[in-house]
Amino acid sequence: MNMNIERKPEWLRIKFGEGRKYSGTLAILENGAIHTVCRSAKCPNRAECWAAGTATFMILGDICTRNCRFCAVSHGRPAAPDCGEPEKIAEAVAKLALKCVVITSVTRDDLPDGGAGIWSQTVRRVRERNPDAKIEILTPDFQGNEESLKEVFESRPDVFAHNLETVERLQKSVRLTADYKTSLRVLSAAAEFGLAAKSGIMLGLGEEDFEIERCLRDMREAGVSMLTIGQYMRPTSGQMEVVRWVAPGEFERWRERALELGFRFVKSAPLVRSSYHAADAFDCASAEIIKP
C-alpha cells in the first residue's frame, strides 16, 4: 500500500459545521426517521450542507441491492418499501423550508419496478406540499426498464441526474453490476423526454485523460447538459483504494474543457459531489437545454 495516498493533501481538509442551523437540520432528519445520502455515503460535505440547512434525502431505505466498490452505503437484502415515505420527505422539506430539494435512493433491483412508483409518488408529493421548491433527483438506472423510467420522468423533476461515476474501462471494477451504455441510455431517454439531464464522474480511480475526454463527449452525445466532477475519496477501508490525488488545477482544466464541449453547468473541484451546491444548477435547468 502506498501510504502517501492514504494521507489526504491540504486541499481536501474539510471544515466541520456547527450552530443552530446544523443542529436543527439534524434534529428534523432524526425525528422523521429520514435517511440521507449525507450520512449513509459518508459525504465529506455533510457538515457544510447541514449548517446551511440543506440535505440530500435518500428514499427506498438505506440498504442497497448492489455493492459498488466506491460506495459506503450498506448492501444486502432491503426491507419492503415504506408507502408513507413520500409524505415523510414532503413534510421534512416543509419543516426545513427548502427551496431546492435533492432526492436520491439506493438501488432496488429486488422490486419489479426498481422503486419507480415510490420515486414518482415522492416527487409529486414534495411538489404538492412545497409548490415553490425546485426538485433534483439522482436515480439508479432501473436496469434500463423503459416503463420504470417513464413513470419517474412523468413526475417532472426540475433536474434528472444519473451518474456514470467513472470512465468506461473502469466501470466493472468500480460499479460492478452497473453498465456504462445502459447509464448513457437512461440519460439520453431523460433528455429526449425534455428533462434537464445531469451526470457526474470521480477522478483518482486510475482513469487516463483521453478516457475522461471520451466520457465527457459520450455524455454530451446523450444530451447531458450538467456535469459534476470530484475527487474519489475512500469512505472506509472496505472500499477500493485511491489511485491518485488530483490537484485543483486539473479539475479547473476539466471544467474549462467541459464548457468548451457544450455543458451548460459544470462543477469541478476536489470536494464536489453530485448534489453539492445543487441549487446553482436550477437556473440552467430552466433554460433551453443545449443539444450536442
C-alpha positions as CSV (number, residue, x, y, z in Angstrom):
1,M,0.0,0.0,0.0
2,N,1.2,3.5,-0.8
3,M,1.0,5.3,2.5
4,N,1.3,8.7,0.7
5,I,-2.0,8.0,-0.9
6,E,-3.6,7.4,2.5
7,R,-2.7,10.9,3.6
8,K,-5.1,13.5,2.1
9,P,-3.5,16.6,0.7
10,E,-4.1,20.0,2.1
11,W,-6.8,20.9,-0.3
12,L,-9.0,18.1,0.9
13,R,-9.2,19.2,4.5
14,I,-12.8,19.5,5.5
15,K,-14.4,22.2,7.6
16,F,-16.9,21.0,10.2
17,G,-20.1,22.8,10.5
18,E,-21.9,23.7,13.8
19,G,-24.5,26.0,15.1
20,R,-28.3,26.1,15.4
21,K,-28.9,25.5,11.7
22,Y,-26.8,22.4,11.7
23,S,-28.4,21.1,14.9
24,G,-31.9,21.9,13.6
25,T,-31.4,20.1,10.3
26,L,-30.0,17.0,12.1
27,A,-33.0,17.0,14.5
28,I,-35.6,17.2,11.8
29,L,-33.9,14.3,9.9
30,E,-33.6,12.1,13.0
31,N,-37.1,12.9,14.3
32,G,-38.6,12.0,11.0
33,A,-36.6,8.8,10.7
34,I,-35.4,10.0,7.3
35,H,-32.3,8.6,5.6
36,T,-29.8,10.9,3.9
37,V,-27.0,10.1,1.5
38,C,-25.1,12.6,3.5
39,R,-24.6,10.1,6.3
40,S,-25.1,6.8,4.6
41,A,-22.5,7.5,1.9
42,K,-20.2,9.4,4.4
43,C,-20.3,12.6,2.2
44,P,-17.4,14.9,3.1
45,N,-19.6,18.0,2.7
46,R,-22.4,17.0,5.0
47,A,-21.4,19.4,7.8
48,E,-21.3,22.3,5.5
49,C,-24.6,21.5,3.9
50,W,-26.4,20.8,7.2
51,A,-25.1,24.1,8.6
52,A,-26.7,25.7,5.5
53,G,-30.0,23.9,6.2
54,T,-29.8,21.5,3.2
55,A,-29.6,17.8,2.8
56,T,-29.9,15.1,0.2
57,F,-32.8,12.8,1.0
58,M,-32.4,9.1,0.4
59,I,-35.5,7.1,-0.3
60,L,-36.4,3.4,-0.5
61,G,-34.5,2.6,2.7
62,D,-30.7,2.5,3.4
63,I,-29.8,-1.0,2.2
64,C,-28.7,-1.2,-1.5
65,T,-29.1,-4.4,-3.6
66,R,-25.8,-3.6,-5.3
67,N,-22.3,-3.4,-3.9
68,C,-20.4,-0.8,-5.8
69,R,-16.7,-0.7,-4.7
70,F,-16.6,3.1,-4.3
71,C,-19.7,3.4,-2.2
72,A,-20.2,3.2,1.6
73,V,-23.9,2.7,1.6
74,S,-24.8,-0.7,3.2
75,H,-25.7,-3.5,0.8
76,G,-27.8,-6.6,1.3
77,R,-31.5,-7.6,1.4
78,P,-33.6,-4.4,1.9
79,A,-36.9,-4.2,3.8
80,A,-40.1,-3.6,1.9
81,P,-40.6,0.0,0.7
82,D,-42.3,2.4,3.1
83,C,-45.5,3.6,1.5
84,G,-45.5,6.6,3.8
85,E,-42.1,7.7,2.7
86,P,-43.3,10.3,0.1
87,E,-45.2,12.1,2.8
88,K,-42.3,11.9,5.3
89,I,-40.0,13.6,2.7
90,A,-42.6,16.2,1.8
91,E,-43.0,17.0,5.5
92,A,-39.3,17.3,6.1
93,V,-38.9,19.6,3.1
94,A,-41.6,21.8,4.5
95,K,-40.1,21.9,8.0
96,L,-36.7,22.7,6.6
97,A,-38.3,25.4,4.4
98,L,-36.2,24.2,1.4
99,K,-36.4,26.0,-1.9
100,C,-34.1,23.4,-3.6
101,V,-34.6,19.7,-2.9
102,V,-32.3,16.8,-3.9
103,I,-33.6,13.3,-3.6
104,T,-31.7,10.1,-4.3
105,S,-32.1,6.4,-3.4
106,V,-30.4,3.1,-3.0
107,T,-30.7,0.7,-6.0
108,R,-33.7,-1.7,-5.6
109,D,-33.2,-4.4,-8.1
110,D,-35.4,-6.6,-5.9
111,L,-38.5,-4.6,-6.8
112,P,-40.3,-5.3,-10.2
113,D,-40.3,-1.5,-11.0
114,G,-37.0,-0.8,-9.3
115,G,-38.8,1.5,-6.9
116,A,-40.1,3.8,-9.7
117,G,-43.5,4.0,-8.1
118,I,-42.2,5.4,-4.8
119,W,-39.9,7.7,-6.8
120,S,-42.8,9.2,-8.7
121,Q,-45.0,9.5,-5.6
122,T,-42.2,11.2,-3.7
123,V,-41.6,13.8,-6.3
124,R,-45.3,14.5,-6.8
125,R,-45.9,14.8,-3.0
126,V,-43.0,17.0,-2.4
127,R,-44.2,19.3,-5.1
128,E,-47.8,19.3,-3.8
129,R,-46.7,20.3,-0.3
130,N,-43.9,22.6,-1.5
131,P,-45.0,24.1,-4.8
132,D,-42.2,26.7,-4.9
133,A,-39.4,24.2,-4.3
134,K,-37.1,23.1,-7.1
135,I,-36.5,19.3,-7.3
136,E,-33.4,17.5,-8.4
137,I,-33.5,13.7,-8.4
138,L,-30.4,11.4,-8.6
139,T,-31.6,8.0,-9.6
140,P,-30.3,4.5,-10.1
141,D,-30.5,3.0,-13.6
142,F,-33.7,1.0,-13.1
143,Q,-31.9,-1.6,-15.2
144,G,-32.8,0.4,-18.2
145,N,-36.5,-0.5,-17.9
146,E,-38.4,1.9,-20.1
147,E,-41.7,1.7,-18.2
148,S,-40.0,2.5,-14.9
149,L,-38.0,5.3,-16.4
150,K,-41.2,6.8,-18.0
151,E,-43.0,6.7,-14.6
152,V,-40.2,8.6,-13.0
153,F,-39.9,11.1,-15.9
154,E,-43.6,11.9,-15.8
155,S,-43.3,13.2,-12.3
156,R,-41.4,16.0,-13.9
157,P,-38.4,16.8,-11.6
158,D,-36.6,20.0,-12.5
159,V,-33.3,18.1,-12.9
160,F,-32.9,14.4,-13.6
161,A,-29.4,13.1,-12.6
162,H,-27.8,9.7,-13.0
163,N,-24.1,9.3,-12.5
164,L,-21.7,7.5,-14.8
165,E,-19.2,7.6,-11.9
166,T,-16.1,6.7,-13.9
167,V,-14.8,6.1,-17.4
168,E,-16.0,3.2,-19.5
169,R,-12.9,1.0,-18.9
170,L,-13.2,1.2,-15.1
171,Q,-17.0,0.6,-14.9
172,K,-16.9,-3.1,-14.0
173,S,-14.2,-2.6,-11.3
174,V,-15.9,0.4,-9.8
175,R,-19.7,-0.2,-10.3
176,L,-19.6,-4.0,-10.7
177,T,-23.2,-4.7,-11.8
178,A,-23.9,-1.4,-13.5
179,D,-23.4,-0.8,-17.2
180,Y,-21.9,2.3,-18.9
181,K,-24.0,2.0,-22.0
182,T,-27.2,1.4,-20.0
183,S,-26.4,4.6,-18.0
184,L,-26.0,6.6,-21.2
185,R,-29.3,5.3,-22.5
186,V,-31.0,6.4,-19.3
187,L,-29.6,9.9,-19.6
188,S,-30.4,10.1,-23.3
189,A,-34.0,9.0,-22.5
190,A,-34.3,11.7,-19.9
191,A,-33.0,14.4,-22.2
192,E,-35.3,13.2,-25.1
193,F,-38.3,13.4,-22.6
194,G,-37.4,17.0,-22.2
195,L,-35.8,16.9,-18.7
196,A,-32.6,18.7,-17.8
197,A,-30.1,15.8,-17.7
198,K,-27.2,15.8,-15.2
199,S,-24.4,13.3,-14.6
200,G,-21.1,13.1,-12.7
201,I,-17.8,11.3,-12.5
202,M,-15.0,10.8,-10.0
203,L,-11.3,11.3,-10.7
204,G,-8.5,9.4,-8.9
205,L,-9.5,5.9,-9.8
206,G,-6.9,5.3,-12.4
207,E,-8.5,6.9,-15.5
208,E,-6.4,8.4,-18.3
209,D,-7.0,11.9,-19.8
210,F,-8.2,10.5,-23.1
211,E,-10.8,8.3,-21.3
212,I,-12.1,11.3,-19.4
213,E,-12.4,13.2,-22.7
214,R,-14.3,10.3,-24.3
215,C,-16.6,10.1,-21.3
216,L,-17.5,13.8,-21.5
217,R,-18.2,13.5,-25.2
218,D,-20.4,10.5,-24.6
219,M,-22.4,12.4,-22.0
220,R,-22.9,15.3,-24.4
221,E,-23.9,13.0,-27.2
222,A,-26.5,11.6,-24.8
223,G,-27.9,15.1,-24.2
224,V,-26.4,15.7,-20.7
225,S,-26.2,19.4,-20.1
226,M,-25.0,19.5,-16.5
227,L,-21.9,17.9,-15.0
228,T,-20.1,17.3,-11.7
229,I,-16.5,16.1,-11.4
230,G,-15.0,15.4,-8.0
231,Q,-12.1,13.5,-6.3
232,Y,-12.8,9.9,-5.3
233,M,-12.2,9.6,-1.5
234,R,-12.2,6.2,0.0
235,P,-15.0,6.3,2.6
236,T,-13.9,3.3,4.6
237,S,-11.3,0.6,4.4
238,G,-13.9,-1.7,2.8
239,Q,-13.9,0.3,-0.5
240,M,-11.3,0.5,-3.3
241,E,-8.2,2.5,-2.7
242,V,-7.5,5.9,-4.2
243,V,-5.0,5.6,-7.1
244,R,-4.0,9.3,-7.0
245,W,-5.0,12.7,-5.6
246,V,-5.9,15.1,-8.4
247,A,-4.8,18.7,-7.9
248,P,-7.3,21.5,-8.0
249,G,-5.7,22.9,-11.2
250,E,-6.5,19.7,-13.1
251,F,-10.2,20.0,-12.0
252,E,-10.2,23.5,-13.3
253,R,-8.8,22.3,-16.7
254,W,-11.6,19.8,-17.0
255,R,-14.2,22.4,-16.1
256,E,-13.0,24.6,-18.9
257,R,-12.9,21.6,-21.3
258,A,-16.5,20.6,-20.4
259,L,-17.7,24.1,-21.1
260,E,-16.0,24.0,-24.5
261,L,-17.8,20.8,-25.2
262,G,-21.2,22.5,-24.6
263,F,-22.1,21.6,-21.0
264,R,-24.2,24.5,-19.6
265,F,-23.5,23.8,-15.9
266,V,-20.2,22.4,-14.6
267,K,-18.9,21.9,-11.0
268,S,-15.4,20.5,-11.0
269,A,-13.3,20.6,-7.9
270,P,-11.8,18.0,-5.4
271,L,-14.7,18.1,-2.9
272,V,-17.5,18.4,-5.5
273,R,-20.2,15.7,-5.2
274,S,-23.4,15.1,-7.2
275,S,-25.6,17.2,-5.1
276,Y,-23.1,19.7,-3.7
277,H,-24.4,23.3,-4.3
278,A,-27.1,21.7,-6.5
279,A,-29.2,24.9,-6.2
280,D,-26.8,26.5,-8.6
281,A,-27.9,24.2,-11.4
282,F,-31.6,25.1,-11.3
283,D,-31.2,28.3,-13.3
284,C,-29.5,26.3,-16.0
285,A,-32.3,23.7,-15.9
286,S,-35.0,26.3,-16.5
287,A,-33.2,27.4,-19.7
288,E,-33.4,25.6,-23.0
289,I,-31.0,22.6,-22.9
290,I,-28.2,22.8,-25.4
291,K,-28.2,19.7,-27.6
292,P,-24.9,18.3,-28.9
